[in-house]
C-alpha cells in the first residue's frame, strides 16, 4: 500500500490548464495574452527608465514607484510567458522545478508588491499630512531600509509558502489554472499535510487585510488634508491619483482573497480563470497608467527619454478619449 502511494505521488511534471482544444481559440488566447503582456512590460519599463535616467525623479516617491514597476514586471513575467508559449506550441507541460519556481517567484513579487503599496501610502501620508517632518522620516537611508525590508520579507514569505505547498506529495499532476497557483496545487495533495499551507494562507489573508485597512485609513487622512487645499485644481489632481490606486488595490485584494480562501473546484472554471487574471495581470498593467497619467514630472521625463514633443502617456490618453467618442 505504501509503495503504491509513493508511486502515485511521484510527479515529475505538471499539466497546466488548456485554454481550448480548438486551435483557432488557442491562437486567440496567445494573441490576447501576448498583447496584454507586451503592454504591461512596455508601461513598466517606461517608468523604470524614466526614474533611472532623470535626476529630477531621484526622490523617495519615484524611488518607490520604480521598485513597484520592477515588482509588477517580475510578477507578470513569471506566469504569462509560459502560458503564451504553451498556447502557441499547443502544449500544457511545465516541469516540477519550473512549477516550484513559478510559485516561489510569483508569491515573492506579489507579496513584495502589497508591502510596497503599503509603504507608498505611508509616504504620501507623511508628504501631505506632515510635510515638515517628511525629510526627517522619509530620507534616503530610510527609503533604502524600507525597500530592502519589503524585498527580504517578500522572499522569506515566498519561501515559507513554497515549502509548505510542495512538502506534501501529489497524487495528480493536472493543474486547473494557466500557471502553478497554490490553491489548485493543494487540491492535488495526497494527504492532509496541505492543511499547513491553508493555515499559512489564512494568516496571509489577515496580513493583507491589515495592509488594506492601513491604506484605507491613511487615505482617509490624506483626503481630509486634501479637502483643505484652497485650489480646486490641486484637490482634483490629488483625488485623481489616489482614487484609482485604491480601486486597483481593492480589486487585487478582494479577488486574491476570494481566489485563495474559497475551495477551488477540481474541474476547470471560468470564474477561477477570471479571478486569477484580475489579481495577477490587471494591477501590473494599470499601475503605470494610474501613477503616471496625471504626473507632469513623469510625462516630461518620458518625453526627454524618447525625444518626443508629447509623452507616450499623452498620446495614449488622446487615443483613449478619441476611441470613446
C-alpha positions, 0 to 999 in steps of 0.5 A: 500500500505504501509503495503504491502511494509513493508511486502515485505521488511521484510527479515529475511534471505538471499539466497546466490548464488548456485554454481550448482544444480548438486551435483557432481559440488557442491562437486567440488566447496567445494573441490576447495574452501576448498583447496584454503582456507586451503592454504591461512590460512596455508601461513598466519599463517606461517608468523604470527608465524614466526614474533611472535616467532623470535626476529630477525623479531621484526622490523617495516617491519615484524611488518607490514607484520604480521598485513597484514597476520592477515588482509588477514586471517580475510578477507578470513575467513569471506566469504569462510567458509560459502560458503564451508559449504553451498556447502557441506550441499547443502544449500544457507541460511545465516541469516540477522545478519550473512549477516550484519556481513559478510559485516561489517567484510569483508569491515573492513579487506579489507579496513584495508588491502589497508591502510596497503599496503599503509603504507608498501610502505611508509616504504620501501620508507623511508628504501631505499630512506632515510635510515638515517632518517628511525629510526627517522620516522619509530620507534616503537611508530610510527609503533604502531600509524600507525597500530592502525590508519589503524585498527580504520579507517578500522572499522569506514569505515566498519561501515559507509558502513554497515549502509548505505547498510542495512538502506534501506529495501529489497524487495528480499532476493536472493543474486547473489554472494557466500557471502553478497557483497554490490553491489548485496545487493543494487540491492535488495533495495526497494527504492532509499535510496541505492543511499547513499551507491553508493555515499559512494562507489564512494568516496571509489573508489577515496580513493583507487585510491589515495592509488594506485597512492601513491604506484605507485609513491613511487615505482617509487622512490624506483626503481630509488634508486634501479637502483643505487645499484652497485650489480646486485644481490641486484637490482634483489632481490629488483625488485623481491619483489616489482614487484609482490606486485604491480601486486597483488595490481593492480589486487585487485584494478582494479577488486574491482573497476570494481566489485563495480562501474559497475551495477551488473546484477540481474541474476547470472554471471560468470564474477561477480563470477570471479571478486569477487574471484580475489579481495577477495581470490587471494591477501590473498593467494599470499601475503605470497608467494610474501613477503616471497619467496625471504626473507632469514630472513623469510625462516630461521625463518620458518625453526627454527619454524618447525625444518626443514633443508629447509623452507616450502617456499623452498620446495614449490618453488622446487615443483613449478619449478619441476611441470613446467618442 
